[in-house]
Amino acid sequence: APQQRANHWLLRQGWMNQWLEELFREIHPRATPEEIENDIKQKPQEATARYLAFLGLLADAIHFPPIKLVGDAERPGRGAIEVDLVLDVGNSRTCGLLIEAAGELGVNLNDSYELALRDLSHPESVHAKPFESRVEFAQAWFGKNHLSRLGGRADAFVWPTMTRVGPEATRLASRRRGTEGNTGMSSPKRYLWDEEPQTREWRFNVAYAQDQTAMPAAAGPMAQLVNQKGEPLHLVEPEADSADHLPVFEPLYSRSSIMTFVLTEILLQALTLMNSPQQRGRRAHAETPRRLRRIVLTLPTGMPLAERLIFRKRAEAARDLVWMMLGWKLDDAAAPAPRVLTDWDEASCTQLVYLYTEVARNFGGDARRFFQIAGKKRGKPADGTLSIGSIDVGGGTTDLIINNYRLEGAGTSVTLFPEQKFREGFNVAGDDILLRVVQGHVLPPIEAALRASGIANPADLMAELVGGDRGGEDVIQRNLRQQFALQIAQPIALELLRAGETYDPTSGALAAEPRPYDSFFPGGAKPSAEVVAFVNEAARKRGAKDFDLKATVFPVDLPGLDKTVRAEMARVLAPLAEIVHAYDCDILLLSGRPSRLPAIRSLLMELLPLPPERLIALHEYRVGAWYPFRDARLCVEDPKTTVAVGAMIAALAQSQLPDFSFRSDLLRSKSIAKFIGKLDGGGRLQREDLVYSDVDLDNREYELPEVAFEFRGPMWLGARQLDLVRWPAARLYALEFAKPEFAERHARETPFRIALARVKPKDKDSGDVERFRLRQVTNRDGRAVALDRLTLRLQTLPRREGYWLDTGMLKTG
């Protein structure tokens, strides 16, 4: 409507004129306020005229499509189309799918589409494919909110959540100054165990904000629904402190609660996408609204059950908060809130992709014939079962699951029944490989360039820059260290690993062409000048001559990269391969993005847990045209996606997929904490430190034996599944004095004798079976010590201060 007669009613509004005047001032950044005011006085209608001219330009340049209004209310006889959201939230990346159930047509897997995130800092951009799990607190700005409110609609341009995720969060994090305080983290999934409030406020990232003052991260509709710990007010226990029942004033959100914030953002993005005109316009029944029916989340195979329960709680809280922010009813019988499902582990979901492809697509639903062909010939009649193992190498964990499958039914009308035989997970995976590549292939070329510029001990300088925190170090230096890891070290290491994915150890190739610094940062992804200066200036102060980080050349040593991956992953793949052999699996599947590295497959081939032809790397597996994330060869484009797609199959396979019937409700994980005790400095559970043996936490009536162990200072409690000292143990709990003054007061009374008790599960389906509490504490003289002198808390990371992607500590000794 470029003609004034068509919109004069709008231009007469005071707030609209004020909006145009403020925009007019902003297009003259170099003019002084006095010059702008004089210009406005001389030409009071210039701002309005420019606005009308801009509308005229748009009208001439763009052919606008006709506008069609469609009611979102469900029509009689034609209800909303139900949609399932499937999420695989990883430590490094997250993958999402939405699938529609189109009523009378049933469910077609080709009706699925990938979750795409709109970049709220650059709303014209939409990011599809698996995205980074990084999160940043940031407010979404859609113009001038203070003037929008004057127009009578306080919520006209409001995005209710407080966090951004994916590529937008990564870009925001790379533009931090460092003085604003905590604004985000690499992945909240690593910190599900940390439910303690932080000591410092979370702040908004202001990289793209109108106001460059970093305000506390407590604004918008969501801030009225959570307390200062990040817990939803409607879920706070009645007996909690009064402050916990109040909306957030000082945002000290626990790191665990950030998962709730992340899931609210992803859920809101999914709701926006599935009912957007563009998305609905691509699909059948475009005029019918979509309604979210289920939220399906996968879990790492080796994740402790205590953390699984926290994850489910966070997901349900996120659903509740989104519904409340949007003004919807949680208990509306006509349009109920979606169910949250957290029943399936990542490795089992990967198996479902393989099983569905073979049974439903390749064998036309004849599962019995497939079992006969795929099973090993063991010198006895086939018993109609198949044993499949999966090793999933993710960003944060490497997991193994072994499931047995049996058939029930006659002919081709059969149902697959799964039974879990073994599961295990170790906290060594893709991000650990990445750190080793940084240490072995990114920092050494920089150190070589420093040495060439005249610095005698460049390794000492790099340790000073990207080692641990030092006394007297200010927050800006710490932020620059983090930014160096985020903007420089991580992207270069990732590119080197991508080059390593194409390496063929049998080809005889020794190295690819060395790559200059700039080749790692295409387009506008260049590191900031401040981060480059962080290294250059430190080198200059040490006496370097003509050193420039941007002039560094990085060798691409393919055999060296292969050796680095082998050195990091051999310690976890060897025990897992041993288990695969012991259980005599018919098939072993290899998944996860790091599984594309040839060293991973080569290691398993050398360990030989089963014949080589029975090892299937899913990035080379031909799935067919049904797979949403296929490449041009109809193969799995990114092994990361197999988890989300497998979860989609699990959600539908009981009754909604033709040629494939599967009892996904039987995929229940059992506790793997069988041997519990004190961990040594290397994370091992030695025989003499074992406290509880043959623990049966799946039995809800089970009680821990009345055994006491010594406490002399802060210690780790962990568990392993097998009665083998060499078997890696998992950290579960940290036991320490509750306050520093308690440590000083009771130092001479140690060693304490500690007895633990089990926290009984609330109900049989809660999954809360791995919780413990202090039962009794006595000092060295046998006198009782108050239980509040010690604290036993869940902690599955070795460093409480955080992961290297959050701290920037690259030189770890």
DOTORTOR-48902 format. One record per residue (C-alpha): residue in three letters; x, y, z. Coordinates in steps of 0.5 Angstrom, whole numbers, plus 500, padded with zeros to 3 digits. Layout:
<atoms>
ALAXYZ ...
</atoms>
This chain:
<atoms>
ALA500500500 PRO505505498 GLN499511497 GLN498515503 ARG491515502 ALA491507503 ASN495508510 HIS494515512 TRP490512518 LEU497508520 LEU501514519 ARG497519524 GLN499514530 GLY504518534 TRP508512536 MET508510528 ASN511517527 GLN516516533 TRP518510530 LEU520513523 GLU523519526 GLU528514530 LEU529510524 PHE531517520 ARG536518526 GLU539511525 ILE541512518 HIS545518519 PRO550515524 ARG555520522 ALA551526523 THR550530530 PRO544530534 GLU543537533 GLU544536525 ILE539531525 GLU534535529 ASN535541525 ASP534537519 ILE527534522 LYS525541523 GLN526544516 LYS523537513 PRO518535518 GLN515530513 GLU522527510 ALA521521515 THR514519512 ALA516521505 ARG522516505 TYR518510508 LEU512511503 ALA518511497 PHE521505500 LEU514502500 GLY513504493 LEU520501491 LEU518494494 ALA511495490 ASP515496483 ALA520491485 ILE516485488 HIS510481485 PHE507480492 PRO502474492 PRO495474494 ILE494474501 LYS489468503 LEU486467510 VAL486460513 GLY482459520 ASP486455525 ALA480452528 GLU479445527 ARG473444522 PRO468439524 GLY469432521 ARG477435519 GLY481435525 ALA488438526 ILE493433523 GLU498430528 VAL505431528 ASP511428532 LEU517431534 VAL523427534 LEU530430537 ASP537427538 VAL540432543 GLY547431543 ASN553434546 SER556437540 ARG550437535 THR542436535 CYS538433530 GLY531433529 LEU525431525 LEU518432524 ILE513427521 GLU505428520 ALA500423521 ALA495425515 GLY489421518 GLU486416513 LEU492416509 GLY496413515 VAL503414517 ASN508415511 LEU515416513 ASN516420507 ASP512425510 SER517427515 TYR521433514 GLU527436518 LEU527441523 ALA530447521 LEU531453526 ARG530460524 ASP536465525 LEU532470530 SER538475529 HIS538474521 PRO531472520 GLU532471513 SER536465514 VAL534458516 HIS538453518 ALA537446517 LYS541439517 PRO543437524 PHE545443528 GLU550445534 SER548444541 ARG551450543 VAL546455547 GLU547463548 PHE542467552 ALA540473547 GLN533477547 ALA530477540 TRP529484537 PHE524485532 GLY524492531 LYS522497537 ASN519494542 HIS518500546 LEU514503541 SER510497539 ARG507497546 LEU504504545 GLY500501539 GLY496497544 ARG499490543 ALA505489548 ASP506482545 ALA506484537 PHE513482536 VAL515478542 TRP519471542 PRO518469549 THR524464550 MET531467552 THR536463549 ARG538461542 VAL541455539 GLY545452533 PRO549456528 GLU546463531 ALA548461538 THR555459535 ARG555466532 LEU553470538 ALA558466542 SER564468537 ARG562475538 ARG562476546 ARG567481549 GLY568477555 THR566483560 GLU559481560 GLY559475564 ASN556468563 THR552468557 GLY552461554 MET555454554 SER557449549 SER552444551 PRO547443557 LYS547436556 ARG554435559 TYR551438565 LEU545435567 TRP548433573 ASP549440576 GLU543442579 GLU546447584 PRO545455582 GLN551458579 THR555463583 ARG555469578 GLU549471574 TRP547469567 ARG547475562 PHE544476555 ASN549476549 VAL549483546 ALA552482540 TYR546484536 ALA542488541 GLN540495540 ASP543496547 GLN550494548 THR549493556 ALA549486558 MET543485562 PRO541479567 ALA538474563 ALA531475566 ALA526478561 GLY520476557 PRO514472558 MET519466560 ALA522470566 GLN515470569 LEU515463570 VAL521460573 ASN525462579 GLN532464580 LYS535457579 GLY531456573 GLU526451575 PRO519452573 LEU515455578 HIS509451577 LEU513445579 VAL517447585 GLU515443591 PRO511446596 GLU516445602 ALA521449598 ASP524456600 SER519462599 ALA524465594 ASP524459590 HIS516460589 LEU518467586 PRO519469579 VAL527470577 PHE530476580 GLU537474580 PRO539469574 LEU543464578 TYR540458573 SER543451575 ARG547449569 SER542443569 SER536448568 ILE539450561 MET537444558 THR530446559 PHE531453556 VAL534450550 LEU528445549 THR523451550 GLU527454544 ILE527448540 LEU520446541 LEU518453539 GLN522453533 ALA518446531 LEU511449533 THR513455528 LEU515451523 MET510446522 ASN504451522 SER508456518 PRO505458511 GLN511456507 GLN511449510 ARG504448510 GLY504450503 ARG508444501 ARG504439504 ALA497436502 HIS492439506 ALA495445507 GLU489449510 THR489444516 PRO492446522 ARG498442525 ARG498440532 LEU504437536 ARG502430539 ARG509427541 ILE516429543 VAL520424542 LEU527424545 THR533419545 LEU538418550 PRO545416550 THR546408551 GLY551409557 MET547415560 PRO546413568 LEU539412569 ALA539418574 GLU541423569 ARG536420564 LEU531422569 ILE533429570 PHE533429562 ARG526427562 LYS524432567 ARG527438563 ALA523436557 GLU517436561 ALA518442564 ALA520445557 ARG513443554 ASP509446560 LEU513452559 VAL512453552 TRP504452553 MET504457559 MET508462555 LEU503461549 GLY497462553 TRP495454552 LYS492449557 LEU496443559 ASP490439561 ASP485441555 ALA482435553 ALA480437546 ALA487439544 PRO492436550 ALA499438551 PRO504433547 ARG507427551 VAL514426552 LEU517420551 THR524418553 ASP524411552 TRP529409547 ASP537409547 GLU541412541 ALA544406539 SER538402539 CYS535407534 THR541406530 GLN539399529 LEU532400527 VAL534404521 TYR538398519 LEU532393521 TYR527397518 THR531398511 GLU532390511 VAL526388513 ALA521393510 ARG524395504 ASN529390502 PHE525384504 GLY518386503 GLY516385510 ASP519378510 ALA523378517 ARG524371517 ARG527370511 PHE532376513 PHE534373519 GLN536366516 ILE540370511 ALA543375516 GLY544370522 LYS551366522 LYS551359521 ARG552356527 GLY552349526 LYS545348528 PRO538350526 ALA536357525 ASP532359532 GLY529365529 THR533370532 LEU538375530 SER543379535 ILE545386533 GLY551390536 SER551397535 ILE557402537 ASP555409536 VAL561414537 GLY558421538 GLY561427540 GLY561426548 THR560418549 THR562412545 ASP556407546 LEU555400545 ILE548396545 ILE547389544 ASN540387542 ASN537380541 TYR531380536 ARG526374536 LEU520373531 GLU513372533 GLY508370528 ALA507366522 GLY509367514 THR511374513 SER506377518 VAL510377524 THR512382530 LEU520383532 PHE521383539 PRO527386542 GLU531384548 GLN537388551 LYS543383552 PHE548389554 ARG549396554 GLU555400556 GLY558407555 PHE564411555 ASN565418556 VAL571418550 ALA568420543 GLY568425538 ASP570432542 ASP576428545 ILE578426538 LEU578434537 LEU582436543 ARG587431541 VAL587434534 VAL588441537 GLN593439541 GLY597435536 HIS596438529 VAL593445530 LEU598448536 PRO604445534 PRO604449527 ILE603455531 GLU609454536 ALA613452530 ALA611459527 LEU613462533 ARG620459534 ALA621461527 SER620468529 GLY625468535 ILE621465541 ALA625460544 ASN620456548 PRO613457544 ALA610451548 ASP611455554 LEU607461551 MET602457548 ALA601454555 GLU600461558 LEU595463553 VAL591457552 GLY592453559 GLY589453565 ASP587459569 ARG592463572 GLY593468578 GLY592475576 GLU588473570 ASP582478568 VAL576476565 ILE578479558 GLN584474558 ARG579468560 ASN574470554 LEU580471549 ARG582464551 GLN575461550 GLN574465543 PHE581462541 ALA578455542 LEU571457539 GLN573461533 ILE580458531 ALA582452534 GLN576448533 PRO574450526 ILE581448524 ALA581442527 LEU574440524 GLU577441517 LEU583437519 LEU578431521 ARG574432515 ALA580431510 GLY582425515 GLU575422513 THR577421506 TYR584418508 ASP585411505 PRO591408509 THR592403503 SER593408498 GLY600410501 ALA599417501 LEU602421506 ALA599428507 ALA595433503 GLU597439501 PRO599444507 ARG593449508 PRO594456509 TYR590460515 ASP585463511 SER583457507 PHE580454514 PHE575460514 PRO571461508 GLY566467507 GLY564471513 ALA567466518 LYS573469520 PRO576470527 SER575477530 ALA581481530 GLU581481538 VAL582474538 VAL588474533 ALA591480536 PHE591476543 VAL596471540 ASN600476536 GLU600481541 ALA603476546 ALA608474541 ARG610481540 LYS611482548 ARG616475548 GLY620478543 ALA617475536 LYS619479530 ASP614479524 PHE609474527 ASP602474524 LEU598468526 LYS594469520 ALA600467516 THR601460519 VAL601454514 PHE598448517 PRO600441515 VAL595436513 ASP598430516 LEU593424514 PRO597418517 GLY599423523 LEU591424524 ASP590417523 LYS595415529 THR592421533 VAL585418532 ARG587411534 ALA591413540 GLU585416543 MET579411541 ALA583405542 ARG582405549 VAL574405549 LEU574401542 ALA578395545 PRO573393551 LEU567394547 ALA570389541 GLU571384547 ILE564384549 VAL561384541 HIS566378541 ALA563375547 TYR556375545 ASP557373538 CYS553378535 ASP551377528 ILE552384525 LEU555390528 LEU553397526 LEU558403526 SER554410527 GLY556417529 ARG559422525 PRO566420528 SER565413525 ARG567416518 LEU574417520 PRO578411517 ALA581409524 ILE575408527 ARG573402522 SER580400522 LEU581399529 LEU575395529 MET577391524 GLU584389527 LEU580387534 LEU576383529 PRO570382534 LEU566378528 PRO568377521 PRO569383517 GLU563383512 ARG559383518 LEU561390520 ILE557395517 ALA559403517 LEU552406516 HIS555412512 GLU556407507 TYR550403508 ARG545404502 VAL538406505 GLY534408499 ALA529413498 TRP525413504 TYR531416508 PRO530423510 PHE537425510 ARG540421504 ASP545423499 ALA545422492 ARG547415492 LEU541414497 CYS546412502 VAL546415509 GLU549422508 ASP551423516 PRO551418521 LYS549422526 THR542422523 THR540415524 VAL539416531 ALA533421530 VAL530417524 GLY531410528 ALA527414534 MET521416529 ILE521408527 ALA520406534 ALA515411535 LEU511409529 ALA513401529 GLN508398533 SER502399529 GLN503404524 LEU508402519 PRO506397513 ASP511391513 PHE514392519 SER511391526 PHE516392532 ARG515392540 SER519398541 ASP516398548 LEU520393550 LEU527397549 ARG528399556 SER534400559 LYS537397565 SER542400570 ILE549398569 ALA552400576 LYS553393578 PHE560394582 ILE560401586 GLY566404589 LYS572409590 LEU575412583 ASP582413583 GLY585419579 GLY585415573 GLY578414573 ARG579406575 LEU575402580 GLN581398583 ARG579392587 GLU581395594 ASP577401593 LEU570396591 VAL565398596 TYR559394593 SER559388589 ASP553385585 VAL548391586 ASP541390583 LEU538397582 ASP533394577 ASN530391583 ARG526396587 GLU526393593 TYR534392593 GLU537395599 LEU545397599 PRO549392604 GLU551395611 VAL558397609 ALA562403611 PHE568406607 GLU573411609 PHE573418607 ARG579422608 GLY577428603 PRO574430596 MET573423593 TRP569420587 LEU564414587 GLY563411580 ALA561404578 ARG563399573 GLN558393570 LEU563388570 ASP568385575 LEU574387572 VAL579392574 ARG581394567 TRP574395565 PRO573403565 ALA568405570 ALA563411570 ARG563417575 LEU557418579 TYR557422585 ALA562427588 LEU563426596 GLU566432599 PHE565437605 ALA559441604 LYS563448606 PRO570449607 GLU570451614 PHE567444615 ALA573441612 GLU578445617 ARG574443623 HIS573436622 ALA580435619 ARG583432625 GLU577427626 THR578424619 PRO578418616 PHE570418617 ARG567412616 ILE561413611 ALA555408610 LEU550410604 ALA543408603 ARG539408597 VAL533413595 LYS527408594 PRO524410587 LYS517414587 ASP514409583 LYS515403578 ASP516407572 SER520413574 GLY526410572 ASP529413579 VAL533407581 GLU540410581 ARG540415587 PHE543414594 ARG544418600 LEU548419606 ARG546414611 GLN551414617 VAL557418618 THR562417624 ASN569420625 ARG575416627 ASP573415634 GLY567412632 ARG562418634 ALA557420630 VAL558426625 ALA552430623 LEU550428616 ASP550436613 ARG557436614 LEU558432608 THR555433601 LEU554427596 ARG552430589 LEU551427582 GLN557429578 THR559425571 LEU564430569 PRO571430572 ARG572437572 ARG566441575 GLU569448572 GLY567445565 TYR569442559 TRP574444555 LEU570447549 ASP567452555 THR573453558 GLY578454552 MET583450556 LEU587446550 LYS594445554 THR592440559 GLY599437560 
</atoms>
